[in-house]
Amino acid sequence: MSDHQQRELTAAAAAAGLVPVTDLDGGPLSAEEAAYGQASKAAATIEAYRADWQEFCDWCAGAHHAPAPAPPAAVSGYLTALARAGAKVSTMSRRMAAIRFFHALADLPDPTSPARVTTVWEGIRRVHGAPPDQAPPLMPPQLFDLVAATATTREFRTRPSEPDLAGARDRALLLIGFFSALRCSELCALTVDNVLPHDRGRTLVIPSSKTNQRGEQTELVVLPYASHPDACPVRALDAWLQLSGITEGPLLRRVSTGNRPAPTGLHRASVNRRITELAAAAGHAEQGYSPHSLRAGFVTWAHLRGASDREIAAQTRHRSLASVGGYVRVQTAWSSNAATNMGL
């Protein structure tokens, strides 16, 4: 790789927020250019691509290949090494996407398109392919077990006890996450301004999403009142806002050890940690619930309650009804199945 190509790749990557900004033919990228470049991909995607690209570069160094422009032998050899190490097909697919992304940033040819790479890749998919891992659905009654496991009172040595803010936030997190069927990134990105009043509950405005990354159309999600107060996402949200005093900015936030809301919102890692801890406290640690379990739980529960795929997609905003069906196949495999009615 020539020095000029290296500068192009480094500077282009900097525009996406992947490496520090450096000169491009003697002219540094402006902060505004770098910011727009970084906004071209979701933050989680940028972080994943950064790690994937670094790993590919490290492998290339050990295998004596140039990472960019990468020869077909480098990509096919890297994929083979990943397959030999037991990497999932989904992981390898993302690594390829990162390699394509970096090369596209530098206006270099796509190194994953030559016949050598595509042939090896198709063989890996046939030999090692498996259904994607699906988060176990978190739905009633297990959902309410986690809600019941949230803390209600915070005790202090030097001041009177107070309502536990983290517990109030966790109840809002669980119930809003389930009823809204939001993706974890969307849940964490909610702000007070995204919550609109409605006679039947609240309307959540989702400015952008996985399927609407440029925000070209406003997406609306309903958050209805539930008949039982302890299962109501609207009451849980109102209680959290009232106790925390939050009137603007991020909706769901970290809570300090002093029982005060932080100015910053939650991240996926913190949501995952809270769900894991609450599942353990509720006696469901073995289920392996994750943030996506709330969305999967909504889809599965709604289906079992008789909702059509189209009605479910109206809330989840799935563009493909087949994607909705993927959530419920395991739960419904035993329903209306001739094998269960053989009379034997």
N, C-alpha and C positions, 0 to 999 in steps of 0.2 A: 504494500500500500504506500503510495507516494505521500510526501509531506503535505502536498496540496489537498489530496483526498482526505488525509487525516484531519486537516483543519476544517474541511467542509463537514465531515462527519461529526466532529466535536462541536462545531458551532451550531449545526442543525440540531444535534441532540440537546444542546443548551437551550435552544428555543422551545423545546418540549419539557424543559425543566429536569433533564436527566443528568446533566453534568454542568459544572460551572461555566458561565458564559466566557468565551474567548474570542479572539479576533478572527474574522472571516476576511481573508485577503486584506488585512490591515485595518478593517473597519469593524469595531465591536458591535454586537447586537444591542439595541436599546433595551431598557427595562420593559418598555411597552411591548416590543416585539417578542421578548422572551415570555411575557405574561400571556400574550395571545397564543403563542406556541404551546405553552403548558395547558391552556384551556382547551386545546384541541382534543384532549383525551381526559377521561375521568381520572381523578386523583389516584384511585386504587389501581387503575390500569397503568398509569405512569409508574407507580411504585413497583408493580409486578414486572413491567418491562425493564425497568432499571436493573432489578435483581437478575432477571433472565439473561439480559444482555451481558452482564458482568460474568455470569457463569459460563456463557458461550465463549467469551473472550479468554477466560481462564483455561477452558478446555482446549481452545485453539493454540494457546501458548504451549501447553504440554504436548500437543500433537503436531507442533511445528506447522500450523496453518495460519494464514492471515485472516483475521476476523472480518475485515471489510476492505475491498470486496471479497467476500468469502467464496472460494471455489466450491463447486458441487460436492467434491470429495469431503470437504470440511463439514458440510451440513449433513450429508448422509452418514458420515462417520460419527458425528455427534449424536444423531438420532439413534444409531445402532448402539452406541455406548449407553444412552439413556434407557433403551429397551432392555439391554443386558442387565442394567442396575435395577430393573423392576419399576421404572417410572410409569405412571398412568398415561394412557393415550391422550387424555385431556391436558395433562401437564406438558407433554411433548408438543401438542398442538399450539399451546400458548407460547412455548419457547420459539416455535417457528414464526409465530406472529410477531414476536419481539425482534427476531432477526430481520424479517421483512420490513418492519417499522423503521429500524435504524438505517437500513439500506435506502429506503424510500426518502428518508430525511436528507440523505446525502446525494440524492439523485443517482444512486447506483442501481444496477440491474437486480431484480429479485433473485436471490440465490436459492430460493426454495422451489423454483419453477422448472429447472432442467429435468430431463427424463430420469437421470440417475437418482435424483432426490425423490421425485414423485413415485418412482417404482419401489424404492426402499420404503417410503412412507406408507404406500398402500399395503405392502407386505406386513409391516408392523401393525397396521390397523387390523388386518385379517387375523394375525396370530395373537395379538395381545388385546384386541378390542374387547370392551366389556360395557355393559350399561353404565351410565354415569351415576355416581353416588347421589342418592337423594336424601335430603334431611328428613328424619322421622317427623311426622306431623305432631305438633303440640296443640291439643284441642281438649275440650271438656271430656272427662272430669279432671284429667291431669293438669290442664291449664289452671283450673281453679285451685288445685293443690299448690301450685307455685305462687299464685296470688295470695293464698292464705299463709304462705311461708315468708312473706315480706314483713319487715319490721314495722312496728307502729309507734313505738316510744323510744326516745334516746335519753339515756340516763347520764348525768354529769356529776362530778364530785363537787364542783364549785358553784353550780347554779341549778335551779329547778329543772326537772325533766321536761322535755319538749316532744312534740310530734316528730317522728323520725322522717326527715326530708327524703333520704335515700329510699326508704320504704314507700313513701308516697309516689316518688318518681318511678320506682320499679313497678308499682301497680299500674300506673299510667302507661309505662312502657309495654307491659305484657298485654294489657287489654286493648290499647290503641294498635299495637303491632298485630294482634289477632284480628280484630274487627276490620281494620283498614286494609289488611293484607299487603302492606307496603314492603318493599325491599328494604333491607337493613340500611343501605346508604340513603334511601329516601326518608326513612324514619329519623335517622341522625341529622339530616339536613333540614328538617322542619323548623320553621320559625313561628313566632307568635302571629306574625302577619299572614301566615299560610292558613290560619284557622279562622273560618268564617262562621257566624251564628246561623242557625236554622231552627225552625219550630220543632223539627223532629230530631235534632241533635246538633252536629257540626258538619261543615263541609271543609275538607282539606284540599288546598290548592297545591298541586305538584308542578312547579315551574319547569322541571326537566327530569328525565328518567332514562333508564337503560334503553328504552325504545323511542325516546323523544329527547335525544341528547342536546339538540340545538334549541329546545324550547319553542319549536315552531307552532305548537298548539298547547293550550292550557289543559291539563288533565285534572279532573275533579274526582275525589274519593269521598264517600259518605261515611260518617261516623255516627251511627244511630244511638239513641237512648236504648238501654236494655231494661227489661221489666224488673230484673232483680238488681237492687242497688250495688251489691258486691261484685256483680259481673258487668257493670256499666262502664264503658270506656269514657263517656262524656263526664260522668260524675268523678271518675278517677282523674281525668284531665283537669277539671275545675278544682278539685281538692289540691292537686299538685301546684297549680298556678297560685291558688290562694295562700297556701302555706309558704311557698317559696318567694312570693312577691314579684314574680317575673311578669313583666308587662311588655317586653320587647326583646328581640334577639333570639338566640337558639331556644327551642321549646324544651327539649330534654337535655339536662345538663348533669355534669358531675356534681357531687356534693362533698364539701370539705369535711374534715374530721370534727370541725366545730359546728357541723350541722347547718352550713350555709351554702347556697347555690353558687357554683363557679360561673364565671362569665362565658366559658366555652362549652360547646355542646359535646355530646357523647360521640365516641368512635366505635367502629364495628368491634374492635378488640374488647372494649369495655362492655359493650352489650353482650358479647359472647360470654365474657367472664361472669356477668350478673346472671345470665340464664343458667350457666353451668352451676353456679353456687346455689341458686334458688332450687334447681332441680335436685341437687344433692340434699338440701335442707328438707325438701318435700318427699324424699325417698325415691326419686326417679333418676338417680345418677346414671344408672346403667342404660338409659334410653339414648344417651348421646345427643340431646337436644342442642340446637344451634340457633342463631338468629333467624335463619331461613325456616326453621320449624314453625314459626308463627304464621308465616305466609302459607306454608304447606298445610298447616292445621286448618286455616280458614277454608282453603279449597276443598280439603277432604271432608270437613264437617258440613260445609254447605252442600256438597254433593250427597252426603248421607242423609241430609235433611230434605232432599228432593229438588234442590236448585238445578237448573239446567246449566250446561257449560257456558252458554251465552250469558246467562245471568251472572255467573261467577266471573266471567271475563270482563263484565261491565265494572266490577270492583277491582279486579287484579290488573286490568288493562293489558292482558295478554292479547297479542294480535292474532295468534293462532289458537284455535280451539283445541287442536291436538296437544298443545302444551299444557292446557288445563287437564286434559285426560291423563297425562303422564303422572300427575300427582296422585290420582285415585285408583290406579290399576291394582296396586297391591291390596288396598282395602276392599275392593269390590270383586276380586278374583273369585271369591267363594259365593258370590251372589248370582242367582239365575244361571248356574252352571250345571250342565247335564251330569257331570261326574258326581255331583253330590245327591243325585236323585235316581240312583241306579236300582234301588230296591234290593241291594245285596248286602 
